[in-house]
Amino acid sequence: MENKELEQEIKKKISNIPLKDRAKVTALRYYLNKCKQADTDMETTCDNIQSKYDKLSMPIYQRADEIILGTAQLNEQNLGLAAKLLSEEELQQFNQIPKESKAIPDYWLKVFKNADLQELPLTERDCEAFKFLQKIEFTLAENDSDFFLKFHFAENPFFKQTILEKKFYYEDDELTKVEGTKIEWHDGKNLTKKLIKKKQRNKKTGQFRVISKEVDDESFFLFFRSIDISNKEKFDKLPEDEQISLQGQLDVDQDVGREIVDELLPYSLEYFLGIKEFKTEDDAGAEGEEDDSEDDEEVEVQTKGQNKGKDKKKK
């Protein structure tokens, strides 16, 4: 319920209260409104602080990207932690070897695999493409609300672009629009589609033939879809099931986008090393519970070279 409607409803309810008690209710509302305003002020302050430190973090992430890509010069400053991580003997050997700066192999692939994002986990086919992911760039818009993610890839056999972008646009703290790069896939390399073979029976002859059909497939690269529900009047005219579907996709995109910004970027090394595990609130609540349900198994014929399942481990 929007604020105007809520105020009207409260006014209506209060008018039904006996006049002798109405003054008390009005006074009570005065103080409770002050509490709500304090909560609103706190949220605004927290948002401003987060925006401030997000901006301070950006040049630091750039330095970290240079280490991952192997373009930064290793020196005494950025190797300052070596003394804490190595034994005396290892430190002596470490100081004698040449400090060559090389890219860390499959860094972001390992980060995403170990994080195992629940909403859009990497499939086996996605993993092959993620081997070419070099860095993820985060930018906060001037309004301190909208933000943008750029995924930088090396030239690869899957798609033509080297940068895939995702933009998040907010209205009154609500995500209403996302814009993603329309991926130009190389022939036969679309990771969001799969080719299946089905048997088809000829009604006249009774003979069977095998036909190939392209269908949608699960993939992290669905993240780069575009969704716009900013036009409320237009959105409200859509069928209810379509509204639910679009809002659900938008919620997934927001969750994944914030998980990348708030979790994977600052803690990428911990995920790369496999010592940190991403958990949602639902995971924490379900910890220790056993799943006794049985799932139906669906079997389909896939073309040669395609994955037979997602590379996903249940935590």
N, C-alpha and C positions, 0 to 999 in steps of 0.2 A: 504494500500500500504506500503510495507516494505521500509526501509530507502534507500537501494541501488536503488530500482526502482524509488523512489521519487526523488532522486538526478539526475538520468538519465532524468526523465521527466522535471525537472526544467531546467537542462542544455539545453535540446532540445527546450524548450519554449523561453529561453533567447536568443538562437542562431537565433530565428526568429524576434527578436526585432531589429529595425534599429541600425546600429553601433554607431551612435551618442548618443543614449540613453542607450546603453548597459553598459557603464561605471557606469552610475548612478544606474542602477538596480543591478550591481555587488556590488557597495558600500552599497546600501540599504540592500542587502542580508547579507553582513558582519555584520551589526549592529543587524539585526533581528535574526541572528544565535546566537549572544551574548545573546539576550533576551531568546531564547529557551534554551541555555545552563544554564542560571541562573535559569530557571524553573526546569530543570533537577536536578541541584544542590540542589534546595530547596526540591524537592521530595525525593532525597536521604537523605538529612538531617532529614526531617520529619520521613522517614522510620526508620532511625537509632535511633531517639529519641523514637519512638513508641516501637521499639524492646527493647531498654534499660529499659523502664518502664514496658513493658510486663514481662520482667525477674524479675524486682523488685517486681512485684505484685504476682508472683507465691507463695512465702512462706506465703504471707498474705492470699491468697485464701485457703491455707492449714489450717491455723488457723481458718478461717471462717467455713471450712468444719467440723472441730472438734466440733465447737459450734452446727452446724446443726445436726450432728450425735450424739451429746450428749456425746462425749468422752473427751471434754476439761473441765478442772477445772475452775469454775467461781470464779473470784477474784476481788479485788478492782480495778485493772487496766482495765479489760474488762467490768466491771460494772460501769465505771466512768461516763457514760452518764445518769445514773439513776436519778441523781439530777435534770437534765434538763427535763426529760420526766415525772416525777411524782410530785404530789403536796406534801407539807410538811407532811400531814397526811399519804398519801400513802407511802412516803419515810420511815416514822417511821415503818409502818407495814412491808414494804419491807425488812428493815434491820433486822427484828426479825424472818422472816421465813427462814427455811434452804435452802441453795442454792444448790439444787440438779440439776445435769446436766443430762437432758434427751433429746432424739432426738426430733426435731420439726416435728410433723406428716405431711406427704404429702407435704413437703416443695417444692421439685422440681416439683411435679405435679401442685401445685398452681402457681408456677412461669411460667411454660409453658402455662398453661390454660389462665392465665391473660395476658401473652404476646401475645398470639394468632398469632403466626407466619403465615403469609399469604401463604408462599410457601408450608409449610408442617405442617398444623395445626394438633393438636391431635384429633383423633376420640374418640368416647365413649369407644371403645375397647382398644385403646392406653392408655387411662386414667387408666384403671385397671392395666396395666403393669407398668405405671409410678409411681404407688404407691410404687413400690419396688426400685425406683431409689434413691440411697443414696448420690452420689456426681458426679460432672463432673470435670475432671482433664484436664487442658490445659498445653501443653508443646510446647515451641518454639524450632525449630531445630537450630543447630549451624550456619547454613547459614543465620539465621535471616529472612528467607522467608517461608520455609515449617513449618507447625504446625500440632499438633496432639491433638485430643480430646478423652478422655476415659470416658465412661459412666459406673459407678460402680453400679451394681444392687445387691440387696439381692437375695437369692435363691427364685425362683418364679415358678408358674405353666405354664409360657408361653415359656421360652427357657432355654436351659441347661447352657449357659455361665453366668458368673457373671460380666464380663467386655465386653462391646461392644466398639470397637475402630473405629475412622475415621481419616485417614491421608490425608493431603493435600500437593501436590507437585507442585512447580512452576518452570517455565523456562522463564527467562526474564520478570518477574512480571506477567506472564500469567499462570493461573491454567491449567495444562495439564493432571493431573492424581489424582485420589482419590482412596484410598484403604479402604474398610470397612470390618468389621468382617462378615463372612458368618454365619448368625444366625442359630443355631440348634434348631429348634422349637420342642416343645413337640407335640405329636399327636393331631391334631384337633385344635391347638392353634396358627397357623400361622396368624398373624395380617395383613399381606400383601395380604392375600387371603380370599375369602368368598365363601360360598356354597349357590348356588341359585337353586330353583326348577322351572322347566319349563314343560309346558304341551306339549306332543308330540303326534301327530295323526298318527295312523296306516293307510297307504293309502289303504290297502286291506280291512280291517275290519271296518275302520271308527271310531274305538274306540280310546279313549285317555288314555294315561298313563303319570304319573309324573316322570320325571327324575331329578336327582341331578347333578349339574355341578359346578366345582371349577373354579372361575374366579379371576382376579386381583382385589384388593381392595385398596382404598386410605389409607395410614398409614404413620405416622411419621417415622416408622422403615424402610421405603424405603431409608432413609438418609444413611443407612449403606451399600448401594450398592457400587460396585467398577466400575470405568470408567477410561479408559486410551486412550487419543488421543495424547500422546507424540510423537508417530511415525507419523510425518506429511505425509510422502509418503504413508503409509498404510491408514491413515485417508482420504487422498484426493481421494483414489480409491473407497471409500465407496459410495453407492448411496446417492444422495443429501438429500433425506428425512431422511436417517439414520444419516447423518452428523448433520443435524439440530436437530434431536432428542437427540443425544449424547451431543451436545454442550448445548442444553437447560437444560438437566439433570445436566450437570456440573455447569452451571450458578446457578441453584437452590441450589445445594450442597454448592457452594461457598458463596452464600447469607446467607444461614442458618448457615453455619460454622462461618462466620464473625459476624452475629447477636448474636450468642451464646457468642463469645469471647468478642466483643466490647460492647454488651448491656446487655445480660442476666446475665453473671457472675458478672460484677461490680455492677449492679443495681438489683441483685436478690431479695434483701429485699423489694425494692420498688414494684417490681412485685408481690412478695408474699403477700404484704399488699394490693395490688390492687390499688395503688395510682399512678402508672405509666402505660402509655399505649404506646405500640410500634406502631410507624407509619413509613411507607415507604414514599419516596418522592412522589409517586403516590397518597397516601392517603392524603397528605398535599395539593396537587393540586386539589383533588376532593372534599375537605371539603366544605360542604354547598350545593353541587350539589345533585339533586334528581335523582334516577334511575327510569325512566319510562318504561324501557324495560320489556317485559314479557318473562318468561322462560318456556320452555316446561317441563312438568312433566313426569318423567319416573317411572313407577311402576314395581316392581319386587317382587317375592315371596322369602322371606329369611327364613333360617332355624331358629328354635327356639333358642333364647339366643343371636342372633346377633343383632347389633345395626341397627336402621332404619335410621340413619343419622349421620352426624358429629356433635360433640359437639363444635359448632363454632358460635360465635356471630358476626354479622356484626357491624363494628364500624362506 
